[in-house]
Amino acid sequence: MRYVVMGADGQLGGRVAENMLETVDGGDLVFTSPDPSRIPADRLERWQAKGVTVAAAGYDDRTAMTDIFRTANRVWMISGVYIGLPRQLQHRNVIDAAVDAGIEHFTYTSFLGADRQGYAQYVLPDHTFTEAYLRNSGLAFNIMRNNLYLENYFVNAVRLALACGNRWVTTAGEGVGTFVAKDDSGRVGAALLSGKGEPDAAYDICGRPIGQRRICEMIVAASGIPFSYEPVDAEAFYAYLDGLGIPRSSEDDGSKSPVPWCSNDMVSNEAAIGLGRMNVASDAIERLTGRKPTDPADLVETYASVWRRPA
């Protein structure tokens, strides 16, 4: 059995790759990246020393993906970067390449709410489209629908607050979410790629419930920095993000943005938290990995470098 991890240069793809190496011989693994030069040299050297094939494969290049997939049996795919029609076309390319190559099983990384009514996040149409296209492709599959990443609130939210006079601004209000840690998601991705999922099943990948106000309080207690948690409406949150140089849409110039997202994405996600949409209970992490979800408190020290001042 041979396995492909797509986007192995990324934070989640890299975690899936490392988890696969714990249980699978390197010679049975193919790690792809749109640009392998993005992979740190020491990591690339270590992977190749273990026999891993590292290959260039962008989602726009169906031929290259088909050639790579023909050497393997199972594929794990992370969603593309650009939101909207370009991403949907890229995802279709990947699935078509898997069909062309005769892949035995395909795992897609989706987003919580892609199959639910009442969810209106900016990113969801791409995932709803991709899930439907995959279901109609004839491929055997699994889908992992990640909640928002827990790290967003221990890293990026803190950085934004530090850049704005310690103001932690959000439309999430007092909402609670079962945000997922990337380590947990990486283990789930490896489990599904390895064949631990039920046939053609989708899983909501969710962690332990916590609100952003509580996360803010935890970081205040650890850092001594007097962050103020400020729930606002959508208009005020857009203004806050505009002031930081964050583009409204993924088509706009984000070269000066401090985060890799657009404000349409951020505002709609935070609003969904406030509405309770991201507070979904699921035992999928434990069922698929044998481990309970990460305790949010464990991430305070893990990401302390974000707020810790040099001695």
N, C-alpha and C positions, 0 to 999 in steps of 0.2 A: 504494500500500500504506500502511495506517495502523496504528499500533501503540499498545497500551495497556501502561503500566507501573503495576502496582498497588502500593500502599504506598510511593509515591515519597517520602514524608516520612521513611521509615526509613533506617537505615544501609546496608542492602543495596539496597533499592529505590532509594534516592538514587544509589547508585553505578551501578546499571543505567540509570537515567534519564540520568545524565551521559554514560555511554558511548554511549547511543543518539544523543545530541545531537552526538556527534563525527562521525557518518556519515549521519544522517537529518535532513532539513529539519524544523524545529520545527513547521511546519504539519501534519506527518504524525504527530505524537506527541500522546498523551493520557496525562497523569500523574494518578493518582488517590491520594486519601488519605481515611481516614475523617473527618478534620478538617483541611482545608487550612491552618488557622491554625497548625498545628504546623510548617509549612514556614517556615524563616527568610525574613524579608521580602525580603532582598537576593536570595536564590536564586529566590524566587517571581517577583520583578520581572524578573530575568534570563531565566527560562524564558518568561514571557509576552511579553517583548520579542522573543524569537525565534519567537513564534507558537505556542508550546505551549499546548494546552488543559489546564487544571488543573481537575479536577472532584472533588467530594465523592462518595465511594462506600465505604460500610461493608459488610462481608461479610454483615451481617444484612439488607441492603436489596436483595433480588433485582431489584426493579423498576428501581431506580436503576442497578444494574450492567447490566441488560439494555439500558436506554436508551443508556448509554455504549458498550457493546460493539457496538451496531448501527451506530455511526459508524466502526468499525474492522474490521481483518482478523485481527490477531494479538494475543494477550494473554500477558503474563508475570505470574505470580502468586507472591507471597511467602506463606508459611503464616501463619495467624492467631496471635494471642498466647496465648489461653487453651487450656490442655491438657485433653483429654478430649472428652466428647460435644459440648459447645458448639462446639468447634473443628471437629469432624467435620461438624456441621450447617452451620456457616458455609462450609466448603469445598464441601460439596454445593451450597449456594446459588450459589456462584461458578460452579461447573461447569454447573449448570442454567441459569444466566443466559447463559453462553457458548453453550450449545446453543440456547436460545431465540432468541439474536441471530444465529445462523448463523455464529459465528466460524470462521475457516478453520484456525487453529492455536492451540494452548494449551500454554504452558510452565509446569510446576509445580515449585516449589522444595521438595524433599523432604529426607530425612535419610539418611545412610549407614546401611545395615542394614535399611531398610524392606522389602527383598526377600530378606533372608538369614535362615537358621536360626541359632539360638544367640545372637541379639541381644535384649536384654531391657530396653532403656532406656525410661524413663517416657514419653517422647514418641513412641515408635515406632508404637503402635497407630493414632494419628491419621494418620500418613503412609502406613502400609500401607493403611488404609481409603481414603484419598484417591487413592492410586495406582490401586487396584482400581476405584474409582468412575470415575476419568478413563478408564481403559482400556475400560470398558464403556459410556462415554458416546457413542461414535461420533465424537468429535472427533479430528482429527489432533493429535498431541502430541509433546512431549519432556518428560523428567523429569531434573532435576539434583539428585542426592543429595549434598548438602554434608556433608563431614566436620565435626567441631567446628571452630569458628573459632579460628584462631591467635591472634587478638587477645584471646581470653578469658584467655590466659596471660601476656600482656604488659600487660594493663590490670586486669581484675577480680581475677585471682589475686593480683596485687601489692597492690591496694587492700585485699583481705581480710587479707593477711599484715601489712601496715602497721597495720591495725586490731587485730591480735592479737599485738603484741610481736614482729613480724618472723617469725612462725611460718607457714610455707607448708605447710598441711595438706591432704592429699589421699588418696583411696583408689586413685589411679593407680599407686602403687608405682613400680617401675622400668619401667613400660610405655612404649612408644613409639607415637606416633600421627602420621599424615600429615595434620595439621591444615591447614585451608585459610585463606588470607588473604582478607579481605573484598574487597580490590581484585581479586583473581583471580576470586572468585565473581561479582563484579559484571560483569567482562568476559565470563565464561561466560554469564551471564544475557542480556546484550545480544547475544551471538553466537547463542544459541538463538532469541531473539525475532526476530532478523534473518533466520533461516532457514538457519543453518549446521549444524544438526543433521541426522542421518539420520532418516528417517521413523519415527515412533513408537519412538524409541530413548531409553533411560535411561542416564545417565552418572554414575559415581562421581566427585565433584569433590574431589580430594585433593591435598595439597601434598607437601612434603619431610618425611621422617621425622625426628622429634625427640621426646625425652622431656621431661617437666616438670622433672626434676632438672637437665637440661642448661640449660633456659630459666632456671631459678632461678640457676644458676651464672653464666650470662651477665649477668643483671641485678645480681647481687652484684658481679661484676667491674667493671661500668660505673658502678654507683651508690656502691659502698663500703658499702652497708647490709648488715649480716650476717644476711641471711635464712637461716633454717634449714629445710631440706626435710624434712618429717616425714610419711612414709607411715603410714597408720593403717587400721584396719578400718572397716567401714561404720558400726557403732555409734558409734565415736569421732568419725567425720566428721560424723554427724548431730548429735552433741552440740556439736561445734565450730560448726556452722552455726546450731544453735538459739541459741547464745550470741550470735550476731551479729544475731539477729532475722529470720532468713530462714525463711519459712513452709515447712512440710513439703510442702503440695500447692498447686496453682494456685488452688484454691477458698478457701484460707485468706487472711487479711489480710496483704498484703505491703507495706503503706504505710510501714513502718519498715525495710524490707529495704534493704541497701546494693547489692543486685544485682537485676536484673529477672527472676530465676528462682526456682523453689522447690527445696527441698533434695532431694526425690525425683528431680527432674531431674538435679541436680548429682551426687548420690551414684551414681546409676545410670550416668551418663556417665563419671565418673571410674573406676568399677569396670570398665567396658567397656574403657577404656584399659589398665588393669592386666591384663586378660585377653587383650590383643592384638587386640581386635576392631576398633580404630580405626587399625590399622597396615595399611591397604589401599593397594596400589600401583595407580596409575592415571595414564595419560598424557592424560586428557581435557582438562585445562587447556591443554596445549600444542597438542593437535590442534584444539581449537575456537578458540583465541585466537592461536596462533602464538608464544606466550610461555611460557617455563618458569615453574613456580611460584615465588612469592616465597621468597627465602632468609630463614628465621626471624631470622637475625642482623640483617637490615635493619630489623626492627621495634624493636630495642632503643632506638635513638635516636629513632625516630618517636614512640614513646610515653614518652619520658623525662620528660615533664611529670608523669607519674603519681608518680614517685619523686624527681624532682629538687627539692631544697630551694631556695628563693629565696636569691640571693647576699646 
